[in-house]
Amino acid sequence: MTSSQEFLFLYKNERNIIYSFQSRKRFFMKTTYHTLVFLIFTIITTLLITMNKKWKIILNQQHQLFSLISLVIFLTIYGVIITLEQIRFMRGINYIAAFLLAISLGFLIAVEASWYTLETNINSIFISCIVAIVISGIAFNMKHDVTIYMNQLIMLTFTFMIMACLLFFLSQKIDTTFLRHLYALGGFLLSCAYIAIDTQSISIKNRYNQLATNEYVLGGVQIYFPKQVKMFGNSTRTAARMTTVRMCSNKPKTGGTGTIREAGGAFADMGKAKEDQFFYNLQKEQLKKMHQHLEEEIKNHKKQAEEHQAAIKRHEEKLKELRAAAGEYKE
């Protein structure tokens, strides 16, 4: 008779514990529950930040800086959780660490979400859910065990995070548009890999690198956090580019050329929209040209206002003279 746990030797000096179906089922339900709890905390944090107009302005002005800070905080907490068993198994401390991770992830998503419009964020969430469901379904039914690559994936993740920091510093010196596109593609592929491995590690089927049945807190963390921020970020950028292309194609046929008129044509089709994704996706040179053009317009308007004020004073003095002359004529 097979006991609830037995050892299966897949490689030399390596082993895997096979748990009973009932224990795997209970573990899967607990993991799903904790994932939903952490997800709720993440959503609350994101909404509280993005609904604050002052915070949103600050995040937009210093977007790269806040992205780097939130990424470092998130990476630190996540690294502590997955590497220290004392944190994962100490009841109370593991929940505190998980909730701190949820808050830090919420802040990181809020930084990304504040950069885009509500329509773009909704589209990105929809894209993320579709991609995650499809890849999870494929991974669940896949015969090949991809959990054997867990350690390599973790090392690749830390390398990827370090590259993000280096990319931030490089962007202060050179144009990193092409590098950011490659980074976004790599992030998407890394997210897909995490979805596949995490799905197999908590699934009911027996896999090599299954999580222990008492690690449902870690399971709740792994099934959601590592992939969600990158999947959300890449989906948001994809949806943003789709929004930008659509808005540029809707610009009016008349009105001339140039960045200002092109943006104006896009804004004209949006009616009373207060925010526009087109602004956020313009290149630095275009933004500089827009800034210079607006400054010139402001100077011209100020000059015209001064001329109007001088004309008003002249007319008032002339009116006084006419009234005085009319009074003398009446007498």
C-alpha positions in Angstrom: 0.0 0.0 0.0 1.3 3.4 -0.9 1.8 5.8 2.0 0.8 9.5 1.8 4.4 10.4 1.1 7.0 8.5 -0.8 10.3 9.5 -2.3 10.9 9.5 -6.1 14.5 9.7 -7.2 14.6 11.6 -10.5 18.3 12.5 -10.6 21.4 11.5 -8.7 21.5 13.1 -5.2 18.0 14.7 -5.9 14.6 13.6 -4.7 11.0 14.7 -4.8 8.2 14.0 -2.4 4.9 12.7 -3.9 1.9 13.8 -1.8 -1.4 12.2 -1.8 -4.2 13.5 -4.0 -6.2 14.8 -1.0 -3.3 16.6 0.6 -2.5 18.2 -2.8 -6.1 19.2 -3.2 -6.3 20.9 0.2 -3.0 22.6 -0.5 -4.3 23.9 -3.8 -7.4 25.3 -2.2 -5.4 27.1 0.6 -3.0 28.5 -2.0 -5.8 29.8 -4.1 -7.4 31.4 -1.0 -4.2 33.1 0.1 -3.6 34.3 -3.5 -7.0 36.0 -3.5 -6.3 37.6 -0.1 -3.0 39.0 -1.2 -4.5 40.2 -4.5 -7.2 42.2 -2.6 -4.5 44.0 -0.5 -2.6 44.7 -3.7 -5.7 46.1 -5.4 -6.6 48.3 -2.4 -3.1 49.7 -2.3 -3.1 50.4 -6.0 -6.5 52.1 -5.9 -5.6 54.3 -2.8 -2.5 55.6 -4.6 -4.0 56.1 -8.1 -7.2 57.8 -6.9 -5.1 60.5 -5.1 -4.5 63.2 -7.7 -1.5 64.7 -5.9 0.2 61.3 -5.7 -0.6 60.7 -9.4 1.1 63.9 -10.4 4.2 63.2 -8.3 4.4 59.6 -9.7 4.2 60.9 -13.3 6.9 63.6 -12.7 9.3 61.1 -11.2 8.1 57.9 -12.9 11.5 56.2 -13.4 12.7 57.1 -9.9 9.6 55.7 -8.2 9.7 52.6 -10.4 13.3 51.9 -9.3 12.5 52.4 -5.6 9.4 50.3 -5.7 11.2 47.6 -7.7 14.1 47.4 -5.2 11.6 47.2 -2.2 9.6 44.5 -3.9 12.7 42.5 -4.9 14.1 42.7 -1.4 10.9 41.4 0.4 10.4 38.7 -2.2 14.0 37.6 -1.9 13.6 37.3 1.9 10.4 35.3 1.6 11.7 32.7 -0.9 15.2 32.3 0.6 14.5 32.2 4.4 12.5 29.3 5.8 12.3 31.0 9.1 10.2 33.7 7.5 8.0 31.3 5.5 7.2 28.9 8.4 7.0 31.3 11.3 3.3 31.8 11.8 2.4 35.5 11.9 5.7 36.6 10.5 5.0 34.9 7.1 1.7 36.7 6.8 3.3 40.1 7.7 6.0 39.5 5.0 3.3 38.5 2.5 1.2 41.5 3.2 4.2 43.8 3.0 5.0 42.2 -0.4 1.4 42.8 -1.5 1.6 46.5 -0.5 5.0 46.9 -2.3 3.6 45.3 -5.4 0.5 47.5 -5.2 2.8 50.5 -5.1 4.8 49.2 -8.0 1.6 48.6 -10.1 0.3 52.1 -9.0 3.5 53.7 -10.4 2.9 51.9 -13.7 -0.9 52.5 -13.7 -0.6 56.3 -13.0 1.4 56.7 -16.2 -1.5 55.5 -18.3 -5.2 56.2 -18.8 -8.0 54.2 -17.2 -8.9 52.6 -20.5 -5.3 51.4 -21.0 -5.1 49.9 -17.5 -8.4 48.0 -18.0 -7.2 46.7 -21.4 -3.9 45.6 -19.8 -5.7 43.7 -17.0 -7.8 42.0 -19.6 -4.8 41.0 -21.7 -2.9 39.8 -18.5 -5.8 37.5 -17.5 -6.2 36.0 -21.0 -2.5 35.3 -21.3 -2.2 33.9 -17.8 -5.2 31.6 -18.3 -4.0 30.2 -21.6 -0.4 29.6 -20.4 -1.7 28.0 -17.1 -4.0 25.7 -19.0 -1.1 24.6 -21.3 1.3 24.1 -18.3 -1.3 22.1 -16.4 -1.8 19.6 -19.2 1.8 19.5 -20.3 3.6 16.2 -19.8 7.1 17.8 -19.6 8.0 18.9 -16.1 9.2 22.5 -16.3 9.6 22.8 -12.5 13.1 21.4 -12.8 14.1 24.8 -14.1 12.9 26.6 -10.9 16.4 27.6 -9.6 17.6 28.8 -13.0 14.5 30.9 -13.3 15.0 32.5 -9.9 18.6 33.4 -10.7 17.4 34.8 -14.1 14.8 36.9 -12.3 17.3 38.6 -10.0 19.6 39.2 -13.0 16.6 40.7 -14.8 15.9 43.0 -11.9 19.5 44.2 -11.8 19.3 44.9 -15.5 16.3 47.0 -14.9 18.3 49.2 -12.5 21.2 49.4 -15.0 18.7 50.4 -17.7 17.4 53.2 -15.5 20.9 54.7 -15.1 21.7 54.3 -18.8 18.5 56.1 -19.7 19.9 59.2 -18.0 22.9 59.2 -20.4 21.8 57.7 -23.7 18.6 56.9 -25.7 17.5 53.4 -24.4 14.4 53.0 -26.6 15.6 49.9 -28.3 17.0 48.4 -25.1 13.7 49.0 -23.3 11.8 47.2 -26.1 14.2 44.2 -25.7 13.7 44.4 -21.9 9.9 44.4 -22.3 10.1 41.3 -24.6 12.4 39.5 -22.1 10.0 40.5 -19.3 7.1 39.0 -21.1 8.9 35.7 -21.8 10.0 35.6 -18.1 6.4 36.2 -17.0 5.2 33.3 -19.2 7.9 31.0 -17.7 6.8 31.9 -14.2 3.2 31.2 -15.0 4.0 27.8 -16.3 6.4 26.8 -13.5 4.1 28.2 -10.7 1.1 26.4 -12.2 2.9 23.1 -12.1 4.4 23.6 -8.7 1.0 24.0 -7.0 -1.1 21.8 -9.3 -2.7 18.6 -8.1 -0.5 16.6 -10.5 2.8 15.3 -9.2 5.8 17.4 -10.3 9.5 17.4 -9.4 9.6 20.8 -7.6 6.2 20.7 -5.9 5.8 23.0 -2.9 5.3 21.3 0.4 1.7 21.1 1.5 2.3 23.4 4.5 3.8 26.2 2.2 0.5 27.6 1.1 1.6 31.1 2.1 4.6 30.8 -0.2 2.3 29.2 -2.8 0.0 32.2 -2.6 3.0 34.5 -3.1 4.5 32.6 -6.0 1.4 32.0 -8.0 0.6 35.7 -8.2 3.4 38.1 -7.3 6.5 37.2 -9.4 4.7 37.3 -12.7 1.9 39.8 -12.1 4.0 43.0 -12.1 5.8 42.1 -15.3 2.8 40.8 -17.0 0.8 43.9 -16.0 3.7 46.2 -17.1 4.1 44.6 -20.5 0.4 44.3 -21.1 0.0 48.0 -20.1 2.7 49.1 -22.6 1.1 47.0 -25.3 -2.3 48.4 -24.7 -0.8 51.9 -24.5 0.8 51.5 -27.9 -2.5 50.3 -29.4 -4.3 53.3 -27.9 -1.6 55.6 -29.3 -1.8 54.2 -32.8 -5.6 54.5 -32.8 -5.5 58.1 -31.7 -2.9 59.1 -34.3 -4.9 57.5 -37.0 -8.0 59.5 -36.0 -6.3 62.9 -36.4 -8.2 65.3 -38.7 -7.1 65.7 -42.3 -6.8 69.5 -42.0 -4.8 71.5 -39.6 -1.2 71.2 -40.9 1.6 69.0 -39.6 3.9 68.9 -36.7 3.8 67.5 -33.2 1.5 70.1 -31.7 -1.1 69.8 -34.5 -0.9 66.0 -34.4 -1.5 65.9 -30.7 -4.3 68.5 -31.1 -6.0 66.4 -33.7 -5.9 63.4 -31.4 -7.3 65.4 -28.5 -10.1 66.7 -30.7 -11.5 63.2 -31.1 -11.5 62.6 -27.3 -13.9 65.3 -26.4 -13.8 66.0 -22.7 -11.0 63.5 -21.8 -8.8 65.0 -19.0 -5.9 62.7 -19.7 -4.4 61.4 -22.9 -2.1 58.5 -23.4 -0.6 60.3 -26.4 1.2 62.7 -24.2 2.8 59.9 -22.2 4.1 58.0 -25.2 5.8 60.9 -27.0 9.5 60.8 -27.3 11.7 63.3 -25.3 12.5 65.4 -28.4 8.9 65.7 -29.2 8.1 66.8 -25.7 10.9 69.3 -25.8 9.5 70.8 -29.0 6.0 70.9 -27.5 7.4 72.6 -24.4 9.2 75.2 -26.4 6.2 75.8 -28.6 3.9 76.3 -25.6 6.4 78.7 -24.0 6.4 80.8 -27.2 2.7 80.7 -27.3 2.5 81.9 -23.6 5.0 84.7 -24.3 2.9 85.8 -27.3 -0.3 85.8 -25.3 1.3 87.7 -22.5 2.6 90.3 -25.0 -0.9 90.6 -26.5 -2.4 90.9 -23.1 -0.1 93.8 -22.2 -0.9 95.5 -25.5 -4.6 95.0 -24.8 -4.2 96.5 -21.3 -2.4 99.5 -22.7 -5.1 100.0 -25.3 -7.8 99.8 -22.6 -6.0 102.5 -20.6 -5.8 104.7 -23.7 -9.5 104.2 -24.4 -10.4 105.0 -20.8 -8.4 108.2 -20.9 -9.9 109.2 -24.2 -13.4 108.4 -22.8 -12.7 110.7 -19.8 -11.6 113.5 -22.1 -14.8 113.1 -24.2 -16.9 113.1 -21.1 -15.1 116.2 -19.8 -15.6 117.9 -23.1 -19.2 117.0 -23.2 -19.7 118.5 -19.8 -18.1 121.8 -20.8 -20.2 121.9 -23.9 -23.4 121.3 -21.9 -22.7 124.2 -19.6 
